[in-house]
Structure formats: C-alpha cells, structure tokens
Amino acid sequence: MNGNRYVLVTAACNEERYIARTIESVVSQTVLPKRWVIVSDGSVDNTDGIVQAYSQQHRFIRLLRISGDHPRNFAAQAKAINRGWKSLQDAEYDFIGNLDADVSFEPTYFSDLLGRFRDDPRLGLAGGCIKEDGLSGHYIQTDMTSVPHTTQFFRRQCFEQLGGYRPLIFGGSDTCACVMARMNGWKVRLFPDLIVYHRRPLSSAGGVLEGRIREGRMDYSLGYLPAFELARCLRRIKQAPRVIGSFVRCAGFWSSYIQFRERLVTREYISFSRREQWRKLYATLRGANSLSESE
C-alpha cells in the first residue's frame, strides 16, 4: 500500500441545501479519494440529482440509494454508513473516512490528515476540529483523544477491527468507535489545527432541548459514570440554552438510570470506558485535562 489511498462514505438524507458545498470541498482536495460513496437514505429532495451530476464529472463519486420505510434515527445513519462501507469491498485503500453531508474544509485537509497518520503508525482514528458556520471563533470543545462523528477518519485496519459503526438509537456511534479503537490498542487524536466547517444552522430552542434529553439517554446507554455525567453537565452549563440545557441533559440521563434502561454496549466496553472516565475526572480535578465532549 502506498499510504495515501483513502475512501470516503457519506450518509445523506435530504441534503440538497448543503451537499454541493461538501462535494466541492472534496473535489478540490490536493489528494483526492480513490472512491467516495454517498448513501442517499430515502432522500425526497434533489440530493440524488446533485450527486449524480457531480459523479458524471468525477468518476470516484458513487451514489448508493437506500429506499424503503425504516426508522429515521441515529441507528439508521450508522447503518447507511455501514452499507456504504460494504460497497467498497472491491476498492484498494489504506484509510476510510466518514464525512457528513453539510461540512466544508480547506483543499489540504486530507493531505494534512494523511501526514499525521504517516508520522504515527499507531494512530488508528483521527480528525479535525469542528467550527460552526456563522459563529466566529466558536468550536465544539472536545477532548484531544475523542473525535466527533463529522470528522472521523480511520486507518483501514482499525475500522475493520471495529466491524464498522455500531447502530445506536440515541446516537453515540462516534464515541463508541473512539473507545473501541483505544480498547484495540490504537491511538485516537483530534487535531485542533485542522478545521472542518459545519454549515447547517443551529437547531431551534425546542430542538436543542430535545437533543439534550437524547444526549443524556445516549450517555446512559453507553454506560457513563454518574459522576462523569454530572461533571459534563456542569461544564456545559454556560452553553445555550444556559442552565436549562444542562439540566435537561442530566434529567435524560437520570430518568434512564432510575428506570434501569438497557445498556447498548458490552460490559467490557463499560468497564474500559469507566476507567478512562475516572482518570479524566482525576486529571480534571488536578487541572491537567478536560472532560470528553464527544458529540
């Protein structure tokens, strides 16, 4: 393998407003992907038409259409990405990236990212930092060992060991991938100097609160320590909507805890993850590190 060959998978559902800009970012890269599978998951707008138009100009772009009724949730997104990955079995590549349909980045983004992998053979999962469109200087704060879903880029061996993304109805497939990669002995790194611009506008207040409840349920389903969850909620107390957002997220977690809802990961995963969380809590109390904020 020559070390520079990478492929991309994008799950898209009704992304006609944003996907053209994402495609323009990819086709402008100094190092192009060998193949890019865009999985249109039941889109009813012009998403498919836009992708097909670009695929006629760039042979590495492929449209994969998923039809049929199924729940529209975070598990569906993970399943769509896995479908795209399975369609790449005949492709030769060294790295595989999950790319959202509403982002953009500089032409050297992937060449710079590939360079980080060449410098560290044990790096299994990495990505750039997210900057929300229209919010100058605002970044989604993340632990340097946790990469958000939007920017996850894997060494092929690492991704194959994971067996793809784990479909989780409350979300958290990205967090699960980071933890499992570390369980398998790989390094996971976020690079704050590599910027990915998120183009979708922020949700309305009602949407944000609903999202906070889901995040709390997600954290419970992943086996988070109650103390770690409380610390995360306190740390986010200044994020909009102030106070109430953190309270609602905490309520989502504790309501699941009181009801003994099913965990969606293995005991081995929970044990490993909680050991990491205890270390992060201890380091935070000492002022040496920040809490994980995987989205």
PyMOL commands that set and color helices and strands:
alter all, ss='L'
color gray80, all
select helices_A, chain A and resi 19-27+47-57+74-86+109-119+149-151+156-162+173-183+205-221+226-235+244-258+267-285
alter helices_A, ss='H'
color red, helices_A
select strands_A, chain A and resi 6-12+35-41+61-66+95-98+103-105+123-132+153-155+187-198
alter strands_A, ss='S'
color yellow, strands_A
deselect
rebuild
show_as cartoon
